[in-house]
Structures are given as C-alpha cells and as structure tokens.
C-alpha cells in the first residue's frame, strides 16, 4: 500500500520533507478560498498531532509530470475515538477533478485502514457543494449529522442592542473574567477551566460521545494552539467557581475574520442567560478588535445556542455534513501494513 500506479499518475505516501506541504495548502485553498487554509497551519496541525494515541496517514495523487493534484488523510478522530473508526478526508484540485483521482485516493485509504481492522469510515462534506455530497454517497456514505456555519457581519452589529455584557452577567448571577487574568492570579485556574470545558463538551450534540482529553492534551490542543486570543477567553464566575466559558480564535490566512470557539455553561447554571452574556462579550471584543466578521459552527441539534446566534444576527450559511460508512475489516497478507507506508 506504499504506492499505487494508475494510468494517469501515481498515489504515493506524503513526503513531509519535500514540497508536499505547499501542494496541500494550494489544493485546500483552491477548493475553499474562503476557509483560510495555508501551509503553516497544515504543518502546525501535523506537528501537534498526538501520534502516541491516534493514527494519522496521508497519501498524495501525482500526475506524470510530478504535479500533486490531490491528497487524502486517514486518521483517528481524536474527539470521537475508537480504534476501528477512521476519518477519511480526500481533496482534489478543481482542475483535476472528475478524472478518477478522488475515487482512487479513497479506495487506497479504505483498503489500508480495512487491513488495520477498521469497521467504520467517517467523512465530511458541505451541502452547498453537491458534487462532494454526491461523491460521498456514491461511495456508500450516509449523512449522520448536520451542522451550520453562522457568520455575523460585525460592521452591522450593534453591541448596544444587547447592553453591557458585564451587566448582563450580573443580572444572571455571575461576573465575567478573562482567563489570562485568572491564570496570573491563581496557578490552579487553568485546571479548573479544563474541568468546566470537559463538562460542557460532554453535552455538545455529536454522532458519538466525545473522547475526553487529559489536562496536558487539552492544554496543548486548546490553550497553546496558534490563534487563540487570550484576552478574549471569557469565563463566568459564580461563588468562586467557573460556570461558563466562551473564547475566540484568529482565523489563519483570513485577515479581519475571527472564529468563535466553544461557548457553554455548566449544567447547574443553565437557563439563566449566562451564555448570552458570554456571547455578547466575545462579539463586542471582536468588533472592537477591528474584525469584520465572526464565524461559528453549531450542530443543528444545539437549539439553545442556535437561538442565541439567530437573535444576535448570525446568518446561517450552508450546512456541513458528517457522513458515515460501515465497512468490513480485512486481514492483510503478512500482517497489517507498517505505519510508515
């Protein structure tokens, strides 16, 4: 499975030491110029991957002249982990689509993970790209869940319509603080935030239950991840305990665009308006920071946060689809493929 020769070229393993990173960034940008993909972000994602716990493989599609025209990742989903479940993410440059590359990449990756005992494949698609949805369904995937991207025009957003976020928080029985200030004041603050995030994330609607990260993994993947705006990591405090969280990230490669991270409230404090106060705080920060647009993703089953986003003026864009396909494990001759192939 290290290499596959096709009539129109070759599928080979990804080469991290050559020009493949630049090729991946070019392919991603060509498929979705508005997503802000760029080479450093792809490298950072690979660098921060927890290879000790989760598998991750990648192959590229190469034309006879050496041009990389597509790639596929096959990986364990760190937040919905089962050893027999793999996420497969094929991408082909628009100029090379409808030439069989996507089918060949998917078949190559599926055969590889089947030999490693895979029983389920996951994939992602966007509802506004019918060809991608049709491709997935043609290869046996079915829609398992749907989520919405919401975009807020910050030039048109008026924070005064909702009032001061600190006043909203006080009316909800909490006060708002900033993570950076809390960490400077209390060396245990970060671990306390971690426990709040674990509880909140456990209740976010998903196809399968979330896989918990230990404290060090969460800190590395969330707090130390490039793009986090530490001054916009808001916490709601009640009687000395953290009961709400909402934070922002800068969007790599997209000047003027900020992404909304997790917003959530502890189970004992829900239904009191705390989430709204947190969202107003992050949105007010993003506007004051000079951003033009705030973006977020939410499950279509997360009705509470969708109501807040709708009230604030977020416009729902095309839905993102999570797709699933059951497969039968295979036993590879001579054992499973070596991870380096």
N, C-alpha and C positions, 0 to 999 in steps of 0.2 A: 504493500500500500504506500510505499515511499513515493512512487512516481507512476503516472499513467500517461501513455502516449495516445493521442487522439488524431484523427485525420486533420484537424485544424490547429493542432498545437499540443501542449503538454500541461498536465497538472502535476505540480511538484510541491514539496514542503516549503513553507515560508522561510526566507533567509533573513534573519534579523540584522545581519552584518553588511548586507548589500544595500540596494536601493528599494527594497520591497516596502519599507515604511512609507516612503514618499509616494509609491504607487497606490498603496491602500488609501492614503489621505486623498489622493486625486480621484480615486473611484468613489469614495464616500461623498466627496464634495459634488461630484458630477451627478450622483443620484439624488442628493438633497442639499442644494446650495444654502438653504436656509437653516441648516442644522448646526453649522459652525464647526464641522469636523476639520481637524488639522493634524499635522504629523506629530507634534509634541504631545497632543492629547492621546493619540494611539499608543505612543511609546510609554507614556505615564501609566495608562491602563495596564499594559503588559508588565511594566516594572513593579506595580503594586499588587499583581495577582498573587494569591496565596497558593503556590504550587504544591505546598505540603498537604493541603486539604482537598484542592479541587483541580481536576484535569482541564487542560486547555490545549487544543490543537488547531493548526491553521495551514491551509494549502492555498496556492495561487494558481490561476489559469494563465498560461503564457502562450502567445502567438509565436509562430516560427521565427519572427524577427527579434524575439526577446521581449516584446511589449507585454507587460502584465495587464490583463483586461478584466480580471475578476479574482475573487478570493472567497473562502468560506472559513468561518470559525466553528469548531465543535467543542463545546465546553460544558462543564457542570455549571448549573445555576447556583451561585453562592447563597442566595437568599431563599431558594426553593430546592434544597439539595436532597437528592437521592442518588446513590452511586450509579443507578441504572437509568437515570434521566439526563439527557443532554440537550442543550440549546444549540441549534444549528442556524447560522446566520450567513447566507450566501449573498454576495453583491457582485454584479457585473456592470461594467461601464456601459452607459446607454448606447455608445457607438458599436458595442459588441453583443448587444442583447439579441435574442431570437436567433442565435446561432448554435444553440445547444450547450453553451457553457454552464448556465445555471443548473441544468439537469445533470451534467457530468460532475460538477462540483458536489451537488447534493448526493448523488449516488456514491461518489468516492467517500465522502464523510460518513454516510449512513453505513456503508459496508465496514468501515473502520470501527465505528462505535458498536455495531452489532457484534463484532468479534470481541469486543470488550464487555459484552454482557448487557448492552443497552436494551431496555424494554419500552422506552418512550422517548420520542423526539418532541421538542418544543421549537416553535419558530415565531417570528414577529412579522407583521405586515401593516400597512396603512390603508384604511378604507378608501382614501382618495387616490390610491394608485391601484386601479382594478387589475392591471396586469400582474402585479405582485401577489394579490389575493388569489387570482385565478391560478397562478403558478403553484402556490402552496396547496390549493385544493386539488389541483390536477395530480399532485404527488401524494395525496392521501391525508393531508392535514385538515382538521376541522377547527372551527372557531371555538375557543374555550372561554374567552373573556374579552371584554372591550373596555377601553379607557379613552378619556377625552383629553386632548390638549387644549388648555384655555390660555388666551392671550389678552392682556389688559393694556390698552393704549394709555400710557402714563401721562402723555401730554394732555389728554382729555380728562384724566382722573382728577377729581377734586376731593382731597382728604377732608376738607371742612364739612363735607356732606355727612360724614360719619362721626366727626368730633375728634377730640384729642384721644389717642389710644390709651394713654395713662388714665384718663378719666373713665374711659370705657372699662378698663381693667379694674379700677377701684369700685365701680358700680357692680362688678362681677365678683367682688370679694378677694381680688388678688392685686399684686403690683407687678409691673414689668421690669425686668433687669436684663443686662447684657452678659452673655457667657464670659467674655474676656474679663469683665469686672469681677464676676463671681470667682473665676479661677485665680485671679490675683488676690482675692480676699480669703478664699477657702481652698486649701490644697485638695480637699475631697470633692470639690464641686463637680469636676468632670465625671467622676464615677457615679455621682448621684444623678447627673443628667443621663448617663448611659442607662441606668435602671428605668428612668422615665421613658426614654426612647424605646427600650425593649417592650414595655407595656403597650405603648401607643402602636408600634409597628405590628404587634401581635394581632391587633384588631383591624388593621387595614385590609379591606377585601382583596383576596387573592384566589387564584385557582387552587393552590395548595398552600398549607400553612407555611409561614415564614420560618426559615432556618436562622436560629439565633447566632449572633457573633459574640465571641468573648470580648472582654473590655479592650484588650490590645488590638484586636482586629477591627473593632468598631472605631477606635481612636484613629487607626491608620487610614481606614477607608472613608471616614466621615470628617473628622476634625482636621486631619492632616492632608486631606485631599486638596489638590490645587483648585483655586477658585472660590473656596469658602470665604465669605465676608464675615469676619469675626465680630465686627461692630454691628452686624445685622443678624446675630444669633440671639433671638429674644427668648426669654424664659418667663413664665408666670409663676409667682411665688405666693403660697398661702400658708400662713403659720410656719414659715421657715422651710417648707417643702416645695420642691419643684412639681407643679401640676400641669404645666403647659409648655409647648415648645413650637417655635417657627423660625426658620432661618432662610438665608438667601445665598446663592452662588452666582458668580460671574460666569457668563457663557463663553467658553473658549472660541475665539475666532469670530465672535459676533459683538462688536462694539455697540454699546447702547442697549444691549439685551441682558436682563438678569433673570435667573431661574429661581423659582420658589422651591425650596426643599420641603422636608416633612413639616406639616402642621398637625398638631394633635394635642389632646388633653387627657389627663389621667381619668380613669373610669369614675372615680369618686367625685370628680369636679365637672363632669359634662353637663350640657344643657343650661349653662349659666351665662353664656355669651363670651366666654374666655377665648374661644377660637377666633371669634370676630375681632376682639381687641388685638390679638396677636397678628392677624392678617392685616389689620389697618396699620399696625406698627411697621411690619415689613414693607408694605406697599408705600407708606409715607416715606420710609427710608429710601426705597428705590427711586422714587420721584425726586427727592431732594438730592440724591446722588447724581442725577442727570441722565438716568436711564430713560429710554423712550418706550420700552416695552417690558412687561413682566410676563413670564411664561410658567405654566404649571401643568402637571399631568395628574389626573384623578380617575379612579375606577368609576364606571357608570353605576356601580352599586354603592358608592360612598355618597349617599344622598345628602348628608349633613353638610359636608364641605362643598358639594356642588351648589347647594342653596346659597351658601355664603359667597362663593365665587360669582354666581349669577347676580346676586344683589350688588356686588362691587363693580360689576360691569365687564367681567371676563367674557370674552366671546369664545364659544366652543368651536374649535377647528375640527378637522377630520379625525375620526376615531382611530386609535391604534388597536390592533387586534393581536391577542395572544392565541396561538394555534397549537394543536396537539396532534400527535400521531402515534398510535401503538405499533410497535414492531416486535419481531421475534429475535431473541438473541441467537448468535451463531458461534460455533466453536471454530476458531481459526486453526488451520493446519500448523502444527508445531507450537501452538500456544497463541496467546493474544499478541498483537503487534507491539513492538517495542515503542515506548513513548516518544523516542526521538524520530520515528519515521514520519 
